[in-house]
C-alpha cells in the first residue's frame, strides 16, 4: 500500500515522503480499514508518540494522521461489533501507524458506524475536533444551559464544533480569534466575538467556562475571567495561572465510540457542521502540513474515492 511516512524527527515536514509499505497486520480486537479520507493535527510531528511505540521504542518510519473515515476490509481475532464492508469513522491509536495511508489497523472500539448518507470527507473532520469539543465543554467544563462560555479559536477545527455544541445546549457563547474569523464564528452560533489582535480580551467579562486551544499568554490571561466556581479548560498546555476560585483542567482527547455515534447523528440532522477547509490528495499530504499552506477549517486528505 501507499502511505505518507516520516523517518527523521529533526527533518520535520521535509522528512515526509510518499512510500510503499506492507499491508498492516491486525492484532487482537483490531480491524483493517481502507481509508477514504483522513485528518491530521499540524503539530503531531512534535508528539513523542509519533516516533515511539507504547514501550518507548523507536518505530520510524511512522505514518502520521489519526482521524479516518473508510470501510472495514478485515477483522482481527476477537473483534466484535463491526463487519467487513461496513462504513466506519473514528480515531487511530496515538502510538501506532496512522491514517495517512491506504489501509490502517485500528482498535475496533475506537470506531463508530458511519451512515451511508454522510460523506467520508465530512466524517474525517469530526473525530478529534468533535470529541475534544464535547469532552472539553461538558466532561471537564461542566457547561450547562444558561451559563456563559468563552471559546478561543472559535472558527478553527475544535472551536467551531465547540461553538455549535455550546449554542445548542443553551449557553451564551463568546468566541475569539482573528478579525477574519468574526463572521464565521457568529454564523456558527457565537453571540459575540473578540478580535484578539485589536480588542481587549478582558472586556469579555466574567464567564463560567473558558475553553482554550491557544495556550501561552492568552491562556494565562483567561484565568482571571473565570467566575467563582467556574472552569478553565485547555488542550494547549498545562496552565501555569489558575482561576482564584475555580478549576483548571488540561486534557488530551480520548476515543469514545458512543459519543462519536451521537455526534454523527447531529451531523445527519443538520445540528452540527464540521468546518472542512482544503481537501488534498495523499500525495500532497506533506505540503498540507506546512503552516503557510493551511486555510480556515480542517484540512482533509482524500486517500481513495468512495
C-alpha positions as CSV (number, residue, x, y, z in Angstrom):
1,X,0.0,0.0,0.0
2,X,1.0,3.6,-0.3
3,X,1.4,5.8,2.8
4,X,3.0,9.0,4.0
5,X,6.0,8.2,6.2
6,X,8.2,10.3,8.4
7,X,11.6,9.0,9.3
8,X,13.6,11.8,10.8
9,X,12.3,13.8,13.8
10,X,14.8,16.6,13.1
11,X,13.8,17.0,9.5
12,X,10.1,17.6,10.3
13,X,7.9,18.1,7.3
14,X,10.9,17.9,5.0
15,X,11.3,14.3,6.1
16,X,7.8,13.3,5.0
17,X,7.6,11.1,1.8
18,X,5.0,9.0,-0.1
19,X,6.2,5.5,0.2
20,X,5.2,1.8,-0.3
21,X,4.6,0.0,2.9
22,X,3.5,-3.6,3.7
23,X,-0.2,-4.1,4.3
24,X,-1.0,-3.6,8.0
25,X,-1.4,-6.6,10.3
26,X,-4.4,-7.0,12.6
27,X,-3.8,-7.5,16.3
28,X,-6.5,-8.9,18.6
29,X,-9.7,-6.8,18.5
30,X,-8.4,-4.8,15.6
31,X,-9.9,-4.1,12.2
32,X,-8.3,-3.1,8.9
33,X,-9.9,-0.1,7.4
34,X,-9.5,1.0,3.8
35,X,-9.1,4.7,4.3
36,X,-11.2,7.0,2.1
37,X,-10.5,10.3,4.0
38,X,-8.1,11.2,6.8
39,X,-7.4,14.1,9.1
40,X,-4.3,15.2,10.9
41,X,-3.1,17.6,13.6
42,X,-0.5,20.1,12.3
43,X,1.7,19.8,15.5
44,X,1.7,16.0,15.7
45,X,5.3,15.7,14.4
46,X,6.3,17.2,17.8
47,X,4.4,14.5,19.7
48,X,6.6,11.8,21.3
49,X,4.1,9.1,20.3
50,X,4.7,9.9,16.6
51,X,8.2,8.4,17.0
52,X,7.9,5.7,19.6
53,X,5.5,2.8,20.5
54,X,3.8,2.2,23.8
55,X,7.1,0.8,25.2
56,X,9.1,3.9,24.2
57,X,10.9,2.1,21.4
58,X,11.6,3.8,18.1
59,X,9.1,3.0,15.4
60,X,10.3,5.1,12.5
61,X,9.5,5.3,9.7
62,X,6.0,6.0,11.1
63,X,2.8,7.1,9.4
64,X,1.1,10.3,10.8
65,X,-2.6,11.1,11.0
66,X,-5.1,9.9,13.5
67,X,-8.6,10.6,12.1
68,X,-10.2,8.5,9.4
69,X,-13.3,7.6,7.6
70,X,-13.4,4.5,5.4
71,X,-14.7,0.9,5.2
72,X,-13.7,-2.3,7.1
73,X,-11.9,-4.8,5.0
74,X,-10.6,-7.3,7.6
75,X,-11.4,-8.3,11.2
76,X,-8.8,-9.3,13.7
77,X,-9.2,-12.2,16.2
78,X,-11.9,-11.5,18.8
79,X,-13.3,-8.4,17.0
80,X,-17.0,-7.8,17.6
81,X,-19.5,-5.1,16.8
82,X,-18.2,-4.4,13.2
83,X,-18.5,-6.3,9.9
84,X,-16.4,-6.5,6.7
85,X,-17.6,-3.8,4.2
86,X,-19.1,-1.6,6.9
87,X,-18.5,2.2,6.7
88,X,-16.8,3.5,9.8
89,X,-15.0,6.6,11.2
90,X,-13.0,7.3,14.2
91,X,-9.5,7.6,15.8
92,X,-6.4,5.6,15.2
93,X,-4.1,4.8,18.1
94,X,-1.6,7.5,19.0
95,X,1.4,5.1,19.2
96,X,0.8,3.1,16.0
97,X,0.9,3.9,12.3
98,X,-1.7,6.4,11.4
99,X,-4.3,7.2,8.8
100,X,-2.3,8.9,6.0
101,X,-2.3,5.6,4.3
102,X,-4.5,3.5,2.0
103,X,-5.0,1.0,4.8
104,X,-4.7,1.2,8.6
105,X,-5.1,-1.2,11.6
106,X,-7.3,0.3,14.3
107,X,-8.8,-0.9,17.5
108,X,-12.5,-1.7,16.8
109,X,-13.6,0.1,20.0
110,X,-12.2,3.4,18.6
111,X,-14.5,3.3,15.5
112,X,-18.2,4.1,15.1
113,X,-20.5,3.2,12.2
114,X,-20.8,5.8,9.5
115,X,-24.3,6.3,7.9
116,X,-24.4,5.9,4.2
117,X,-25.6,9.5,3.7
118,X,-22.6,11.1,5.4
119,X,-19.6,11.9,3.2
120,X,-16.3,10.4,4.1
121,X,-14.6,13.9,3.9
122,X,-17.1,15.3,6.4
123,X,-16.8,12.3,8.8
124,X,-13.0,12.5,8.8
125,X,-13.2,16.1,10.0
126,X,-15.2,15.1,13.1
127,X,-13.4,12.6,15.4
128,X,-10.7,14.7,17.1
129,X,-12.4,18.1,16.8
130,X,-15.8,16.7,17.9
131,X,-14.6,14.6,20.8
132,X,-12.3,17.3,22.0
133,X,-15.0,19.9,21.9
134,X,-17.5,17.7,23.7
135,X,-15.1,16.5,26.4
136,X,-13.8,20.0,27.0
137,X,-17.2,21.7,27.3
138,X,-19.2,19.0,29.1
139,X,-17.0,16.3,30.7
140,X,-14.4,18.7,32.0
141,X,-16.0,22.2,31.8
142,X,-19.4,21.0,33.1
143,X,-21.1,23.6,30.9
144,X,-24.9,23.8,31.2
145,X,-27.9,25.8,30.0
146,X,-27.8,29.5,30.8
147,X,-24.1,29.6,31.6
148,X,-21.5,31.7,29.6
149,X,-18.6,30.2,27.8
150,X,-15.6,31.8,26.2
151,X,-14.2,29.8,23.3
152,X,-10.8,30.6,21.9
153,X,-10.1,29.9,18.3
154,X,-13.9,29.9,17.6
155,X,-13.5,29.4,13.9
156,X,-11.0,26.6,14.0
157,X,-11.5,22.9,13.8
158,X,-12.1,22.3,17.5
159,X,-13.5,25.8,18.3
160,X,-16.1,25.7,15.5
161,X,-17.5,22.5,16.9
162,X,-17.4,23.8,20.4
163,X,-19.4,26.9,19.4
164,X,-22.1,24.9,17.8
165,X,-22.4,22.4,20.8
166,X,-22.4,25.2,23.4
167,X,-25.1,27.2,21.5
168,X,-27.2,24.0,21.2
169,X,-27.2,23.4,24.9
170,X,-28.4,27.0,25.5
171,X,-25.2,28.6,26.7
172,X,-24.2,32.2,26.0
173,X,-21.2,31.9,23.6
174,X,-18.3,34.4,23.3
175,X,-15.9,33.5,20.5
176,X,-12.4,34.8,20.0
177,X,-9.9,34.7,17.1
178,X,-8.6,36.9,14.4
179,X,-10.7,39.7,12.7
180,X,-11.2,37.5,9.7
181,X,-12.8,34.8,11.8
182,X,-15.6,37.0,13.2
183,X,-18.3,36.4,10.6
184,X,-17.7,32.7,10.6
185,X,-17.8,32.4,14.4
186,X,-21.1,34.4,14.5
187,X,-22.6,32.3,11.7
188,X,-21.7,29.1,13.7
189,X,-23.6,30.4,16.8
190,X,-21.3,32.8,18.8
191,X,-23.3,35.6,20.3
192,X,-20.4,37.9,20.5
193,X,-16.7,37.9,19.2
194,X,-13.4,39.3,20.5
195,X,-10.7,40.1,18.0
196,X,-7.6,39.0,20.0
197,X,-5.3,41.3,17.9
198,X,-7.4,44.5,18.2
199,X,-9.7,44.2,21.2
200,X,-9.1,43.6,24.9
201,X,-9.8,40.0,26.0
202,X,-10.6,41.3,29.5
203,X,-13.6,43.2,28.1
204,X,-15.4,39.9,27.5
205,X,-16.3,39.9,31.2
206,X,-16.7,37.0,33.7
207,X,-17.6,33.6,32.3
208,X,-18.5,30.2,33.7
209,X,-16.2,28.3,31.4
210,X,-13.2,29.2,29.3
211,X,-12.3,26.7,26.5
212,X,-8.8,27.3,25.3
213,X,-7.0,25.9,22.3
214,X,-4.2,28.5,22.0
215,X,-2.1,28.5,25.2
216,X,0.6,31.0,26.1
217,X,-0.4,34.5,27.1
218,X,-4.0,34.0,26.1
219,X,-4.4,31.0,28.4
220,X,-2.7,32.9,31.3
221,X,-4.9,36.0,30.9
222,X,-8.1,33.9,30.6
223,X,-7.8,32.6,34.2
224,X,-8.9,36.0,35.5
225,X,-12.1,35.8,33.5
226,X,-13.4,32.6,35.2
227,X,-16.0,33.5,37.9
228,X,-16.2,31.7,41.2
229,X,-16.9,28.0,40.8
230,X,-16.1,28.1,37.1
231,X,-13.6,26.2,35.0
232,X,-10.7,27.0,32.7
233,X,-10.2,24.1,30.2
234,X,-7.3,23.9,27.8
235,X,-5.9,21.4,25.3
236,X,-2.8,23.5,24.6
237,X,-0.6,23.1,27.7
238,X,-0.9,22.7,31.5
239,X,-2.0,26.1,32.8
240,X,0.5,28.0,35.0
241,X,-2.1,30.6,36.0
242,X,-5.3,29.2,37.5
243,X,-8.6,30.8,38.5
244,X,-8.6,32.2,42.0
245,X,-11.8,30.4,43.0
246,X,-12.3,27.8,40.2
247,X,-10.8,24.8,38.5
248,X,-8.2,24.5,35.8
249,X,-8.1,21.4,33.5
250,X,-5.6,20.3,30.9
251,X,-6.7,17.2,29.0
252,X,-5.9,15.1,25.9
253,X,-8.9,13.8,23.9
254,X,-9.9,10.2,24.4
255,X,-11.6,7.9,21.9
256,X,-15.3,7.3,22.6
257,X,-17.4,5.2,20.2
258,X,-20.8,6.2,21.8
259,X,-20.0,9.9,21.6
260,X,-18.9,9.6,18.0
261,X,-22.2,8.0,17.1
262,X,-24.0,10.8,18.9
263,X,-22.0,13.5,17.1
264,X,-22.5,11.9,13.6
265,X,-26.3,11.9,14.3
266,X,-26.1,15.6,14.9
267,X,-24.3,16.0,11.6
268,X,-27.0,14.0,9.8
269,X,-29.8,16.1,11.5
270,X,-28.1,19.3,10.4
271,X,-27.5,20.4,14.0
272,X,-23.7,20.2,13.7
273,X,-21.4,21.1,10.7
274,X,-17.7,20.2,10.8
275,X,-15.8,23.0,9.0
276,X,-13.8,21.5,6.2
277,X,-11.1,23.7,4.6
278,X,-8.9,22.2,2.0
279,X,-9.2,18.7,0.6
280,X,-5.9,17.4,-0.7
281,X,-4.8,14.0,-2.3
282,X,-2.5,11.7,-0.4
283,X,0.5,12.7,-2.5
284,X,0.1,16.3,-1.2
285,X,-0.2,15.5,2.5
286,X,3.3,16.7,3.3
287,X,2.6,20.1,1.7
288,X,-0.7,20.3,3.6
289,X,1.3,20.2,6.9
290,X,3.1,23.4,6.0
291,X,1.9,26.3,8.2
292,X,1.7,28.7,5.3
293,X,-0.5,26.4,3.3
294,X,-3.3,25.9,5.8
295,X,-6.7,27.7,5.3
296,X,-9.6,28.1,7.8
297,X,-11.2,24.8,8.7
298,X,-10.0,21.3,8.9
299,X,-7.7,20.1,6.1
300,X,-8.7,16.6,4.9
301,X,-6.6,14.2,2.9
302,X,-8.7,12.3,0.4
303,X,-6.9,8.9,0.2
304,X,-9.2,6.9,-2.0
305,X,-12.5,7.7,-3.7
306,X,-15.8,6.4,-2.2
